[in-house]
């Protein structure tokens, strides 16, 4: 048929191995609550002091609902892998659809599944528990191991371990991936119960006593809690939440957790059964938003109440000084471990269940990058071998191995070049650009691609006479524009640095150059790839 003649293959080679509930669990794990909340609780008081952290998170949650509804509408209309690429290239322009997801999935995503994954593996998910257990048990070996994991080479080792893990689990297929998710989901439910049980049973004075006792046992430091606050004197650590502007710009930090939660499965829509169904997408996206947001939002007031807002803010200022005597990052799991006390069984249970979050979380980044390589190759804008699918496992093994190589290169660069860490927040900034263009595609879909829209189940729904997808898309578009602005005007988020700006702009230019170079190359072969974008990719 003419509509399939220009594609590299008549079929992607992928299969619909996932149920809607597999997609739900996948989306639930995507942002990794401990990492997302830990970053939020540490960064918000130091960068957005005066803003209201709970209100920022609630507003992000509400706006995230519209983001989910926007992506749900696009997903049921264009139910194929590499969601953002398909949405933007088929509705806006092929060059936009190619370059914006290319930068996010191939360039920025590698940063997270490489060096950032290493940092989180070692510093957040292993070191705090091992260190606390070592101090309570008097094990110098555990303390030294935790200190090593918190070092640069410990982070490098963590990255290597995680790259191998995510590569293997992505190569062996979606059924094994789903099984790993289910096991980890059970562990995380236990972990959530443990976290809130400990918090509910601990007063602020109880935490102060436990923290002071632990610091005295390890470092001989008296009144460590008050010394932490005193060490941050002169910095804005008071619990004053009256700055509306900072509350709105503070949404940027909360967005890392909540916005990334429900969108990941749009990169593997072609592997979810009945992904063209609104009901399936409601389960996959909206329900996962609700289930994830409840513990995220509850943690903000309960943890701040137990720790004290001034202490939580001060920790960010005194880390690395004599006022914080521990060799590990003060993520909130460290404080839970302290409160568990000298109980080896409970320490081990919390450490194992805490890691349940992690080992099912960032492997989604490798999956996303590999799926976009499949669809790019089908559209002939990447070499066909990068999208080749293994007949046994039905996975794009070459795309996965290429992702592993890029993640390794990023990890080495992170170790060698200290400035490379400045790109951390630039990756999230580029995600907001991705949402911006996909929401624009949602707004224009009924008008630019009326043929696709009228066949979509979402076309039956209106709000005040206007297409549902246009209304939710417009709200998401405005929200994304605000988030881009908020990131751009907040120096602490790194987007104003010369390194970040040069890198971001350079990557988008590179992506556009690659697209037009591939287009010219295919034209020499007698293939006009412009015609491909009139149709959605084959399953």
N, C-alpha and C positions, 0 to 999 in steps of 0.2 A: 504494500500500500504506500502511496505517496507520503502519507503523514509519518511513516516509520522509516522511510528509505534513508534519510540522512542521519539517523541515530547510529551509533557505533554497533549496537546490538538490538535485537528485537525484544530482549528481556534483560533485566538487570542481573539475574542470577540469584538475587536475594529471595527469601521466602518469608511468608507471614507466620513467624514462629511464636509471636507474643500475643497474649490475651490483653484485654483492656486493663486488667489488674496488674499485669507485668509492667505496662506503661505507667500506671499509677505509682507503683513502687519506685520505678526508675526516676520519675519526676520528683518524687518525695526525697530521694537521696541526692539529687543533682547539686544543690548548693552546699550540702553537708552542714547541718545545723550547728554542731560544735565549732566548726571553723568560722562559719558566718557570724554566729552570735559572739564568739570570742573576740573576733575583730571589731565588731560593733561596740561591745562593752568597753574595750580598751581604747578605741580611737575616738568615739563620740565625745567623751568628756574633755579630751585634750584639744580637739579641733573645733568642736561646736559648743563650747562652754557657754551657757546662757540659753541654749536651745532645749526643747523638751524631748528627751529621747523616746519616751513612750508614744508621744503624739506623732513624732516623725515616723516611727515604725507603723503606727496605725494608719496614717495617711498613705504610706507606701503599700500597705496591704490592700487598702481600698482601691488604689490606682492599679495595683497588680491584678485585681479582679477584672478590670477592663482590658488589661493587657492579655489576660488569659482568654477572655471572650473574643478579642480581636484575632488571636492566633487560632482559637477554635474555629472561627468563621473561615479563616484562610485554609486551615487543615482539612475541613470537610469539603472544600471546593477543589483543593489541589493535594490530594492524599498521596504524596510521594516522598521518598527520602530526600534529605537536604532541603528541608522546608523553606528556610529564608531565601536560599538561592532560587528555588522554583517560584516562590511568591513574587520576588522582586524582578527576576529575569522575564517572567511571563506577563507581568502587568506593567512594570515601569520601563526598563530598558535592559537589554542583555549586559551591557558594560557595568551598569549599576549592580545588577543581580550577581554578576561575577565578582566584582571588586570588593563590595562591602562584606559579604560572607567570607570571601577568600581571606581578607585581613583578620577577621574574627576567628575563623575556624582553623586556618592553616598557620597563621602567624601568631596571633595572641593566645590561642588555645594551647599551643605548645609550651608557652611560658608556664601555664598553670599545671599541665600534666608532667612537667619536668621539674624545674627548680622549686616552684611553689609547693608542688606535691612532696618534694623531698623535705622542705622545711616543715610542712605540716606533719608528715610521717614521723620525723625525728623529734622535732621540738614540741609538738602539741599532743600527738597521740601516743607517744612512747615515753619520752623523757620525764614528764611530770609524775606519772604513776611509778616509774622505776625509781626515781629519786626519792619520793616520799616513802615508798616501801623500804628503800635502802636506809633512810635515816631512822625510821621506826625500828627496823630489825638490826641496825648496826652493821649492815653489809656495805663495806667500802667498795666492793666490786660493783654493786648496783648503782651506788652514787657516782662512781667513776664512769660507768657506762652511760648514765644519764647526762653527765657533763660532756662526754664525747659526742653523744647524739645531738647536743645543743650547739656543737661547734660546726665550723664550715665543712669539714670533712665528714662529720656525722650527717649533715644535711645532704651532702653529695651521695653518701651511701644510701640514705633514705630514698633519694630520687632514683637511683639505679634499681633498688628493690621494687619501687612502685612502677617504674617503667616496664620492668619485666612482668610484674603481676598484671598490669592492665593490658599489656600486649598479648599475653597468654590467654586471659579470659575473653578477650575480644576475638581472638583467632579461633578458639574452639567452638564458637557458635552461640547463638542467642538463647538456646535452651539452657546451656550451662551458665550463661550470664544471668538468666532469670532465676536459676536455682541458687546461685551465689547471693543474689539480691534477697531472696526469701529467707535464707539463713541469717543474713545480716539484719534484716528487718525485725526478726524475732529478738535478736540481741539488742537492737536499739530501743525496742519497747521496754525491755527490762531496764536498760540504762536510763530512759526517761523517768521511769518509776523511781529508780534509785536517786536520781538527781533531786526530784521534787520531794521525796521522802526526807532526804538529808536537809534540804533547805527549810522545809516545813517544821522540822524538829530542832532547828537551831536559831536562837535569838542572836542579835548583834553582839551582845556581851559574851554569848557562848562562842561565837566566832573569834572575837578578840582574844579571849582566853586561849583558845586552841592555837591561833596563829602566833601569839606571843610565846606560848610554851614550845611550839615547834621551832621557832627562830632561836630560842634560848638553847634548845637541845642541839641544833645543828651548828649555830654560829656563835653561841654565847651572847646573843644580843637581847637586851632587856627592853621591854615596852616597844617591841618592833612595830606594832600597829600605829601607835602615836608618832613614832619616829618617821614612819613612812609619810604620814600627813605633814609633819614638821619639815621633812626634807623637800616637800613640794611647795613650801611657803613662797609667796610671790607669784605663783601661777594661779590661774582661775579654776579653782576646784570646788567652790561653794555651790550647793544645789539651788541655783537661781535659774528658773525656767521661764523667763519673761521675754525672750528675744524671738519674735515671730520669724524674722528673716533667717536666723540660724536654725530654727526648727524646720523650715522648709528646705534650706540647703543641706541640713543634716540628713535628709532623706537619702542622700547619695550613699551614705554608709549602710543604712538599712537595706538599700536596694540590692546590695550584693547578695544578701541571703534570699530575700523574698522574690525578686524579679527572676532570678535564675532557676527557681524551683520547678516551674511547670512547663517550661518551653523545650526542654532537652529532647523530649520524645518526638518533637516535630522534625528532627533530623532523621528519624527512622520510621516515618509514617507508613512507608511501603512494607514494613515488617510487622505491623500491628493489625490483627484481624479486625475487619470492619472499621477501619480508621476513618472512613468517609461518613460514619454515623455521628450525629450530634451527641447522642447518649454516651458513646465511647469517649469522645473528647471531653465531655463534662466529667467523666470519671477520671480520665487521665490528667487533665489540667486543673479544673476548678476544685474537685474534691481534694486533690493533692495540695493545692494552695491552702485549703481550710485546715487539713490535718497537720501540715507543716507550720502554719502560722500560729496555731493555738499554743504549742509549747514555746515558740519563739517569742511571742508577745508576753506570755506569762513569766518568762525568765527575766524580762527587763525590770518590772517592779519588785519581784520577789528577791532576785539576786542583789539588786541595789539596796534593798531594805536590809538584807542580812549583812552584806559587806559594809554598807555605808557609802553614800555617793562620793564623799570626800576622799575616802580611802581608794575607791575604784578609780577616781580621777588621778589621784596622787601616784598610784602605781605606774601609770604611763609616763610620768615625769621623772621618777627616781630609779626606774629600772636601769641597771648598769652602774649604779652608784653605791656607796656604802650604806645608804638607807634601805636598799633591797639586797640582802646578803646571799641570795640564792642564785645558782648558776643556770637557772632555767627560766623560760618565758612564763610570766604570771597569768596564763590562761585560766579560766575559771575552774577547769577540771583539777588544777593543782590545789585549789582551796577545798574542793569536795574530797580529794584524797586526804588532805590534812584532817578534815572533820571525821572521816571514817576511822582514823586512828590506827592503833597498832593491832589490827585484825587482818592477818595475812589472807584469810579466805575472802573477806569482803574487798580487800585491796585488789586481789586478783580478779574477782568477779567484776568489779567496776572497770578495771583496766581492759578486760576482754570485751565487755559489752560496749564500752566507750569506743573501742576500735571497730566495733560493728558498723558504726557510722562511716568510718573512713574507707574501709576496703570495698565498699559498694558505691562510693561517691564519685571520685574524680576519674574513675575508669570511663565515665560517660564522655569525657573529653576526647579520649582516643576513639570511642565509637562514633562520635559526631564527625570528627575529622575524616575518618575512613569512609563514612557514608557519603559525605559531600564529594569525596574523590571518585566514588562510583558514578554519581550523577554528572559530575563535570566530564568524566571520560565518556559517558553515554552521549553527552552533548558535543563531544569532540573538542572541548576546550582544555583538556589535559590529555597526555598520552594514554592510550587505551590500557596499557599494562598496569597503570596505577589504579584502575577500577576493576581489574580482573578479579572474579569471584571464585573461590575454591569450591569445587563441585561437591566435596565431601562435607565441609562445614558450612557452606553457603555464606562465607565471610570474605571480604576483600583483603586477603593476606598481605598483598604488596602495599596497599594503602596503609594498613596498620603498621607494617614494618617501617615504612617511610615516616609515619608519625612518630614512631619510637626513636628513629634516628634524629629527627628534628628536635624532639624533646631532650635527647642526650646532648645535642649541640648547644641547646639553650642552657642546659645545666652546667656544662663546662664553661660557657661564657659567663654565667652567673658567678662561678667560683673565681674565674680569672679577673673579671672586670667588675669592681664594686658598683659602678654606676648603673650596671644592668638591672639592679633591684629597683631603680626609679621607674621602670616600666610596669610595675605591678598594677598600679591604678590606671595606667593608660589602657590596659586590657579591658577594664570595666567600662571606661569611657567609650571605647570602640563598640562595646555591647549596646550602649545607649544609641549610638549611631545606627547599629543594626536594627534596633526596635523602631527607630525613627522612620527608616525607609520601608520596613515591613508594614507599619501602620499606615504609611502613605499608600502603599499598595492596596491595603484593605479599603481605604477611602475611594480609590480610583477603580477598583475592580469592577463594580457594576457598570461603569461607563467605558472603560478601556477594553475590558474583556467580557462584554455582555454575553457572549456565547458560553463562557465558563460559568458565569454567575447564574444564569438562568437554569443551568442543569444542577446547581448546588442546592442541597436541602436548606441552606441558610437563607436562600432567596425568598422563602415563604414568610420570613419574620420581618416586621416593620416596627419602628418606634415613631409615633406621631406622623405616620405616612412616609417617613424616610427609611431607607434600607437599614436594617439592624447593623450590618457590618460597617456601614458608613458612620453611624453614630458612635459605636464603640471604638472604631478606628480613629475618629477625630479626637476623642478624649485621650486615647493612647498617644496620638501624634503630639498633642499639646503637652502631655506629661513628659514624653521623651525629649521634646525641645527644652522643657524646663530643666530636666536632669542633665542634658548636655551643657546648658548654661551654668548650672550649679557646679558641675565638675570643673568647667573651664575657669571659674572665678575663685576656686578654693585652692590656694597654693599648696597646702599640705597634701593634696591628692595627686600631686605630681604632674598634672597635665600642663602646667605652665613652664616646666623646665625645658631647657633647650634640647636635652636628650630625648624627652618624651615627644615633644612637638616634631622634632626632626624625624624620629622613628615613625610616628603615626602617619605624617604626611608622606614620607618616603615609601612606606608600605602600600598606601593607597595608590600612589603613582606607579609603583612596581606592578601592582595587580592590574591596573588599566593597561599598562604596556604589555603584560603577558597576554591579556585577553585579545588585544588587537593583533599581537604577533601570531597567536594561534589562529585567529580569524584569517589573517593573510596567508598563513601556511596551509590552511584547509582550502582556501580559494585556489591556490596553486595545484592542489590535488583534484580540483573540479568540484569541491563541496562548498556550498554557500550555507554557512551555519545560521545565517539570519532566519532561514526558513524553519529551522529546528524550533525556534522559540515561539512559533505559532501553536505548538502542541505541548502537552505535558509529557514528561519522560515515560518510557515504558516501564511496566512493573517488573 
